């Protein structure tokens, strides 16, 4: 049965009604309603979990989709634009949910597997809080999973192309703040005070030596200063400045080294000028790692439904809180091409990005094939 019209309608309804992280109330209600209509056991908490048990096997795998949208005002021209001003599905979570619901429809209609599928609809992925919230709520104790999987669409890649890799697949993200305390003064007499903005400017450049001179060339780390805030005025030198920024790392040891080097550099530069500096370094997303067997299963399932499968893609520079699940259970995070044309090829988080509806049946078929690969019927 061709489910594309139904899936397209469902995805566009999610797109019209986007909700921010931990505010996905109508989204959760809609997902729960669909799962119940399919006959699944449904558990609601910070997210939604649907359980489909077939046969006698005690094996179980988890399939995750994210539900939250972004605080972006949509600039698209199609007839299903966001009806919530300033909120938009600009990352494809509307499509991720729909593909997973499509798989639930297919597997409930033709339950040709043996075991339990745990459909995980997770809130607040964008801020890296949803997966941990579901874990703390007891998800992995209530439903003992052997493996866990997640899809993210990839604009600019050929439609339906599946790519992944064994090992590190997504970077960590850490947010930092450096508070510099100097001595404010008159702009005409800088020698009398300690100009905090001069310290801040020197620090911006000094921090770049962490990646260029203190880490291996292949580390793939990024240190970005994104804000400089001061209490200076037109003719007043600031006595206080704050640097804010973002760090990405591929390895936990590099992330820890970056924090250590930032502490050394900020205190050293500040001391040189007679100022002080305090560093706050907070990791929002840990690095995501894929296990070998789930990756192999992912590639088999992709090929089984006629999709191009690439098993040696480069790690992604973005971060994903699926990392919390795959740190607890062997897992695979995979990318699926969203196409190259028009809004489907626009970058994630662009205000005119749109998920490609042609991907919906492909993603649903992939999920169903993966379940049949991991939970085969017994002879």
C-alpha positions in Angstrom: 0.0 0.0 0.0 1.3 3.4 -0.9 1.6 5.4 2.3 3.2 8.5 0.8 0.1 10.7 0.7 -0.8 9.8 4.3 2.8 10.3 5.5 3.1 13.6 3.5 -0.1 14.9 5.1 1.2 13.9 8.6 4.6 15.5 8.1 3.1 18.7 7.0 0.7 18.8 9.9 3.8 18.5 12.2 5.5 21.3 10.2 2.5 23.6 10.7 2.5 23.2 14.5 6.2 23.3 15.6 7.0 23.4 19.3 10.2 24.1 21.2 12.1 21.7 23.4 10.1 20.5 26.5 7.0 22.3 25.1 6.1 19.6 22.6 2.6 19.1 24.1 0.4 18.9 21.0 3.2 17.0 19.1 3.3 14.3 21.9 -0.5 14.1 21.9 -0.6 13.5 18.2 2.2 10.9 18.3 0.6 9.0 21.1 -2.8 9.0 19.4 -1.3 7.5 16.2 0.6 4.8 18.1 -2.5 3.8 20.1 -4.6 3.6 16.9 -2.0 1.2 15.6 -2.4 -1.0 18.7 0.9 -0.2 20.3 1.4 0.1 24.1 2.1 3.8 24.8 4.0 5.4 27.6 4.0 9.2 28.0 6.5 11.1 30.1 8.9 13.8 29.0 8.7 12.1 25.6 6.6 9.3 24.1 7.5 5.6 23.9 5.6 3.1 21.8 6.1 -0.6 22.3 5.4 -3.2 19.6 5.9 -6.8 20.9 5.7 -9.7 18.5 6.6 -13.4 19.0 8.4 -15.0 21.8 11.9 -13.5 21.6 13.1 -11.4 24.6 15.3 -9.3 22.2 14.6 -5.6 22.0 15.9 -2.6 19.9 15.2 1.1 20.2 14.5 3.5 17.3 14.6 7.2 18.1 13.1 10.3 16.5 13.4 13.8 17.8 10.3 16.1 18.2 11.4 19.7 18.9 11.6 22.7 16.6 13.8 25.8 16.6 13.3 29.4 17.5 13.4 30.6 13.9 10.9 32.6 12.0 10.1 30.7 8.8 10.5 32.4 5.4 9.2 29.6 3.2 6.4 30.1 0.6 4.7 26.7 0.7 1.2 26.2 2.0 2.1 24.5 5.3 4.4 27.1 6.8 4.6 27.3 10.6 1.5 28.7 12.3 3.6 29.4 15.5 5.4 32.7 14.9 9.1 32.5 15.6 9.1 28.7 15.8 10.0 26.4 12.9 10.9 22.8 12.0 14.2 23.9 10.4 16.1 20.7 11.1 13.8 18.0 9.8 12.4 16.6 13.1 9.0 16.7 11.6 10.2 14.3 8.9 12.1 12.1 11.5 8.9 11.6 13.5 6.9 10.8 10.4 9.4 8.3 9.1 9.4 6.5 12.4 5.5 6.6 12.6 5.5 5.2 9.0 7.7 2.3 10.2 5.3 1.7 13.1 2.4 1.5 10.6 4.2 -0.9 8.4 5.4 -3.2 11.2 2.0 -3.2 12.9 0.3 -4.1 9.6 2.9 -6.8 8.8 4.5 -8.0 12.0 7.0 -10.3 10.4 9.7 -10.2 13.1 10.3 -11.7 16.5 11.0 -9.4 19.5 10.2 -5.9 20.7 10.6 -2.6 19.0 10.7 0.4 21.3 9.8 3.5 19.3 11.4 6.5 21.1 10.0 10.0 20.4 12.4 12.3 22.2 11.9 16.0 23.2 14.5 18.7 23.3 17.3 17.4 21.1 18.4 20.9 20.0 19.6 21.9 23.5 21.0 18.4 24.3 18.6 17.8 27.2 16.0 15.4 26.0 17.8 12.1 25.8 19.3 12.5 29.2 15.8 13.5 30.6 14.3 10.3 29.2 17.2 8.2 30.6 16.8 9.8 34.0 13.0 9.1 33.8 13.9 5.4 33.6 13.6 4.6 29.9 16.6 2.2 29.8 15.5 0.5 33.0 11.9 -0.1 32.0 12.8 -1.2 28.5 16.1 -3.1 28.3 17.5 -2.5 24.8 20.2 -4.4 23.1 20.8 -1.7 20.5 19.5 1.8 19.7 19.4 3.7 16.3 18.6 7.2 15.1 18.3 8.9 11.6 19.1 12.5 10.8 18.4 13.9 7.3 21.3 15.4 5.5 20.5 18.3 3.0 22.8 18.3 -0.1 23.3 14.5 -0.1 21.5 12.4 -2.7 17.9 11.5 -1.7 17.9 8.4 0.5 21.6 7.9 0.6 22.5 6.3 3.9 25.9 7.2 5.4 27.5 6.3 8.7 30.7 5.1 10.3 32.0 3.0 13.1 33.4 5.0 16.0 33.0 8.8 16.5 30.2 10.1 14.3 29.2 13.5 15.9 31.3 16.1 17.8 30.7 17.2 21.4 29.6 20.8 22.1 30.8 22.8 25.1 29.9 26.4 25.9 32.3 28.6 27.6 32.4 32.0 29.3 35.5 33.9 30.4 34.8 36.7 32.8 37.6 39.3 32.8 38.0 41.8 35.7 40.1 44.8 35.1 39.8 48.5 36.2 37.6 50.8 34.3 38.6 54.4 33.6 38.6 57.4 31.3 39.1 56.7 27.6 41.6 59.5 27.4 43.8 58.0 30.2 44.1 54.2 29.6 47.4 54.0 31.5 45.5 54.7 34.8 43.2 51.6 34.6 43.3 48.1 33.3 41.3 48.0 30.0 39.3 44.8 30.0 38.5 45.0 26.3 42.2 44.9 25.5 42.6 41.7 27.5 39.5 40.3 25.8 40.9 41.1 22.3 44.2 39.4 23.1 42.4 36.4 24.5 40.3 36.0 21.3 43.5 35.5 19.3 45.4 33.5 22.0 42.6 30.9 22.2 43.0 30.0 18.6 46.5 28.7 19.3 44.8 25.8 21.2 43.7 24.2 17.9 46.6 25.4 15.8 49.5 24.6 18.2 48.4 22.5 21.1 46.3 19.7 19.5 47.2 17.2 16.8 46.5 18.4 13.2 43.9 15.7 12.7 42.0 16.5 16.0 39.1 18.2 14.1 38.4 20.5 17.1 37.0 24.0 16.8 37.2 26.9 19.3 34.9 29.8 18.4 34.4 33.1 20.3 30.9 34.2 19.5 30.2 37.2 21.8 32.2 39.9 23.5 30.3 41.8 26.2 31.6 44.8 28.2 30.5 47.6 30.5 32.3 50.2 28.5 30.7 53.4 27.1 31.6 56.0 24.5 34.3 57.5 26.6 34.5 54.9 29.4 37.1 52.1 29.3 35.5 48.8 30.5 36.5 47.3 33.7 34.7 44.1 33.0 34.4 42.0 29.8 32.9 38.6 29.1 33.9 36.3 26.2 31.3 33.7 25.2 31.8 30.9 22.8 31.5 27.4 21.5 33.9 24.4 21.4 33.5 21.3 19.3 35.7 18.2 19.8 35.8 14.7 18.4 37.5 13.0 21.3 36.8 13.4 25.1 40.5 13.7 25.8 40.7 16.7 23.3 37.7 18.3 24.9 39.2 18.0 28.4 42.6 19.3 27.1 40.9 22.3 25.5 39.2 23.3 28.8 42.6 23.0 30.6 44.4 25.1 27.9 41.6 27.7 28.0 42.1 28.0 31.8 45.9 28.4 31.5 45.7 30.9 28.6 42.9 33.1 30.0 44.6 33.4 33.4 48.0 34.0 31.8 46.9 36.7 29.5 44.9 38.4 32.2 47.8 38.3 34.6 50.1 39.9 32.0 47.8 43.0 32.0 47.1 43.0 35.8 43.6 41.7 35.4 41.9 38.5 36.5 40.0 35.9 34.5 37.5 33.2 35.5 36.5 30.4 33.1 33.2 28.6 33.0 33.2 25.5 30.6 30.1 23.5 30.3 29.6 20.5 28.0 26.1 20.4 26.5 26.6 17.4 24.2 29.1 14.6 24.6 30.7 13.0 21.5 28.5 10.4 19.8 30.1 7.0 19.0 28.7 4.2 16.8 29.2 0.5 17.6 30.4 -1.9 14.8 27.6 -4.4 14.7 24.8 -1.8 14.6 26.6 0.0 11.8 26.9 -3.3 9.8 23.1 -3.9 10.3 22.4 -0.3 9.2 24.2 -0.8 5.9 22.5 -4.2 5.3 19.1 -2.7 5.9 19.8 0.2 3.5 20.9 -2.1 0.8 17.9 -4.4 1.4 15.5 -1.6 0.4 17.7 -0.4 -2.5 19.3 2.6 -0.9 22.9 3.6 -1.4 24.9 2.7 1.7 28.2 4.4 2.7 30.0 3.0 5.8 33.1 5.2 5.9 31.7 8.7 5.9 33.7 11.5 7.7 32.5 12.4 11.2 30.0 15.3 11.4 31.0 18.5 13.1 27.5 19.0 14.5 26.5 17.6 17.9 23.7 15.2 18.8 22.3 14.1 22.1 21.6 10.7 20.7 25.2 10.4 22.2 23.6 9.8 25.6 21.7 6.8 24.3 24.7 5.3 22.4 26.9 5.8 25.4 24.6 3.5 27.4 23.6 1.0 24.7 25.4 -0.1 21.5 24.0 2.1 18.7 24.2 3.7 15.3 23.5 7.2 14.3 23.1 7.5 10.6 22.6 10.2 8.0 20.0 10.0 5.2 20.2 12.2 2.2 17.5 14.9 1.9 18.2 15.7 -1.7 20.0 18.5 -3.5 17.2 20.6 -5.0 15.7 23.8 -3.7 14.7 24.0 0.0 15.6 20.3 0.4 19.2 21.2 -0.2 19.3 24.3 2.1 21.4 24.0 5.2 19.9 22.7 8.4 18.6 25.5 10.5 18.1 27.8 7.5 14.8 29.8 7.6 13.7 28.3 4.3 14.8 24.7 4.8 12.2 22.0 4.2 12.2 18.3 4.7 11.8 16.3 1.5 8.6 14.4 1.6 9.9 11.9 -1.0 12.2 10.7 1.8 9.3 9.6 4.0 8.6 6.2 2.5 12.3 5.5 2.1 13.0 6.2 5.7 10.0 4.2 6.9 11.0 1.2 4.7 14.6 1.4 6.0 13.4 1.3 9.6 11.2 -1.7 8.9 14.1 -3.5 7.1 16.4 -2.8 10.1 13.8 -4.3 12.5 13.6 -7.4 10.4 17.4 -7.7 10.2 17.9 -7.3 14.0 14.7 -9.2 15.1 14.4 -12.0 12.5 11.5 -14.5 12.7 12.5 -17.9 14.1 12.2 -20.9 11.8 
